[in-house]
Amino acid sequence: MRHLVFKNKNGFTLIELLLALTLSTIVISLVSYVLFQAINQFSFTVDHSFLRQEAGIISTTIEERYLTTEKTIQLTTLPPDHLKIDESVMVMESYHVYIEITNQSNGHIDRIASASAGDGTLSCGDEGVPSGSSSTSMDGKNKDGYHLHIKLFSTEKPCDTYEVVTHISKL
């Protein structure tokens, strides 16, 4: 009886195949994790940049109106997604706004906020913030100025926020 002995060294052993499969699985897992994190970070950065840009536009519009007029400036939120500064209307399609205005001459604080999702409050710990249609005004003759606190909330991701805190005054 003849014994067949395979001495072909051109193939791979089962151990070598399992080792290659394990290493490739680890590499693919690491690469996919890094890619997933990069996509999430990019999405966050885009959303945050948008909120920052919108907060800057609101802040600049309020400041320009205050610095260029002696009359009262009216700020109004109108459901579901409009912010009115005097006669200019800003449409807020993907965020809610909360604005706190402190009069520096007498310390009076006014708050306005846009409508929010369903429960009448803004999300992520801001349960005391008013929502819905609200209005306040700023006296253009106030030389002491105002302290503005503007906070924007993403409608898609309510915990994504951007805040601007600034002081405006006429010199």
C-alpha positions as CSV (number, residue, x, y, z in Angstrom):
1,M,0.0,0.0,0.0
2,R,1.3,3.3,-1.0
3,H,0.9,6.4,1.3
4,L,0.2,9.7,-0.3
5,V,2.2,12.5,1.2
6,F,1.4,16.0,0.1
7,K,4.4,18.2,0.1
8,N,3.1,21.0,-1.9
9,K,4.3,24.2,-0.2
10,N,2.4,26.6,-2.5
11,G,-0.8,26.7,-0.4
12,F,-1.7,28.2,2.9
13,T,-2.4,26.4,6.1
14,L,-5.6,26.8,8.0
15,I,-3.8,28.7,10.8
16,E,-2.4,31.2,8.3
17,L,-5.9,31.7,6.7
18,L,-7.5,32.3,10.2
19,L,-4.7,34.7,11.1
20,A,-5.1,36.7,7.9
21,L,-8.9,36.8,8.3
22,T,-8.6,38.0,12.0
23,L,-6.1,40.7,11.1
24,S,-8.1,41.9,8.1
25,T,-11.2,42.0,10.3
26,I,-9.4,44.2,12.9
27,V,-8.1,46.5,10.2
28,I,-11.5,46.9,8.5
29,S,-13.1,47.5,11.9
30,L,-10.7,50.3,12.8
31,V,-11.0,51.9,9.4
32,S,-14.8,51.9,9.5
33,Y,-14.8,53.3,13.0
34,V,-12.5,56.2,12.0
35,L,-14.6,56.8,8.9
36,F,-17.8,56.8,10.9
37,Q,-16.4,59.2,13.5
38,A,-15.2,61.5,10.7
39,I,-18.6,61.6,9.1
40,N,-20.3,62.4,12.5
41,Q,-17.8,65.1,13.2
42,F,-18.3,66.6,9.8
43,S,-22.1,66.6,10.3
44,F,-21.7,68.3,13.7
45,T,-19.3,70.9,12.3
46,V,-21.7,71.8,9.5
47,D,-24.7,72.1,11.9
48,H,-22.7,74.1,14.4
49,S,-21.3,76.4,11.7
50,F,-24.9,77.0,10.4
51,L,-26.1,77.9,13.9
52,R,-23.1,80.2,14.5
53,Q,-23.7,82.0,11.2
54,E,-27.4,82.4,12.0
55,A,-26.6,83.7,15.5
56,G,-24.2,86.2,14.0
57,I,-26.8,87.4,11.6
58,I,-29.4,87.9,14.3
59,S,-26.9,89.6,16.6
60,T,-25.6,91.9,13.9
61,T,-29.1,92.8,12.7
62,I,-30.1,93.8,16.3
63,E,-26.9,95.7,16.8
64,E,-27.1,97.6,13.5
65,R,-30.8,98.6,14.2
66,Y,-29.9,99.7,17.7
67,L,-26.8,101.8,16.6
68,T,-28.5,103.4,13.6
69,T,-31.8,104.5,15.2
70,E,-33.1,106.5,18.1
71,K,-36.6,104.8,18.0
72,T,-37.8,101.7,19.8
73,I,-36.7,98.4,18.1
74,Q,-39.4,95.7,18.2
75,L,-38.4,92.1,18.4
76,T,-41.1,89.5,17.9
77,T,-41.2,85.7,17.5
78,L,-44.1,84.5,15.4
79,P,-45.1,80.8,15.3
80,P,-44.0,78.6,13.9
81,D,-40.6,79.8,12.6
82,H,-40.3,83.5,12.2
83,L,-38.2,86.2,14.1
84,K,-39.2,89.7,13.3
85,I,-36.8,92.6,14.1
86,D,-38.7,95.8,13.3
87,E,-40.0,95.2,9.8
88,S,-37.4,92.6,8.8
89,V,-38.6,89.0,9.1
90,M,-36.1,86.1,9.4
91,V,-37.4,82.6,8.7
92,M,-35.9,80.0,11.0
93,E,-36.5,76.7,9.2
94,S,-34.0,74.5,11.1
95,Y,-33.6,76.1,14.5
96,H,-35.4,77.7,17.4
97,V,-34.2,80.9,19.0
98,Y,-34.1,82.2,22.5
99,I,-33.1,85.8,23.1
100,E,-32.5,87.4,26.5
101,I,-32.1,91.2,26.6
102,T,-30.9,93.0,29.7
103,N,-31.3,96.8,29.9
104,Q,-28.0,98.0,31.3
105,S,-29.5,101.3,32.6
106,N,-32.2,99.7,34.9
107,G,-31.3,96.0,34.9
108,H,-34.7,94.9,33.4
109,I,-34.5,91.6,31.6
110,D,-36.8,90.6,28.7
111,R,-36.9,87.1,27.2
112,I,-38.3,86.0,23.9
113,A,-38.2,82.6,22.3
114,S,-39.6,81.0,19.1
115,A,-42.1,78.2,19.1
116,S,-40.7,74.8,20.0
117,A,-41.6,71.2,19.4
118,G,-44.9,70.3,21.0
119,D,-44.4,70.7,24.7
120,G,-44.1,74.5,24.9
121,T,-40.5,74.5,26.1
122,L,-37.1,74.4,24.5
123,S,-35.2,71.1,24.9
124,C,-32.1,70.1,26.8
125,G,-32.6,71.6,30.2
126,D,-34.2,74.9,29.2
127,E,-37.6,74.1,30.7
128,G,-38.0,77.7,32.0
129,V,-37.6,79.4,28.6
130,P,-40.8,80.8,27.2
131,S,-41.9,79.7,23.8
132,G,-44.5,80.6,21.2
133,S,-45.3,84.0,20.1
134,S,-43.5,86.6,22.2
135,S,-42.4,90.2,21.9
136,T,-40.0,92.7,23.5
137,S,-38.5,96.0,22.5
138,M,-35.3,97.9,22.9
139,D,-35.2,101.7,23.4
140,G,-32.9,103.2,20.7
141,K,-32.3,106.2,23.0
142,N,-30.8,104.1,25.8
143,K,-27.2,105.2,25.9
144,D,-26.1,102.6,28.5
145,G,-26.8,99.8,26.1
146,Y,-28.0,96.2,26.3
147,H,-26.6,92.9,27.1
148,L,-27.7,90.3,24.5
149,H,-27.8,86.6,25.1
150,I,-28.8,84.7,21.9
151,K,-29.2,80.9,22.0
152,L,-30.1,78.8,18.9
153,F,-31.3,75.2,19.1
154,S,-31.3,72.9,16.1
155,T,-34.7,71.5,15.3
156,E,-33.3,68.2,14.1
157,K,-30.9,67.7,17.0
158,P,-32.3,69.8,20.0
159,C,-29.1,69.4,22.0
160,D,-27.0,71.0,19.3
161,T,-26.9,74.6,20.4
162,Y,-25.0,77.8,19.8
163,E,-24.8,80.8,22.1
164,V,-23.8,84.4,21.5
165,V,-23.4,86.7,24.5
166,T,-22.6,90.3,23.6
167,H,-23.0,93.9,24.8
168,I,-24.1,96.7,22.6
169,S,-24.1,100.4,23.5
170,K,-23.9,103.8,21.9
171,L,-20.7,105.6,22.7
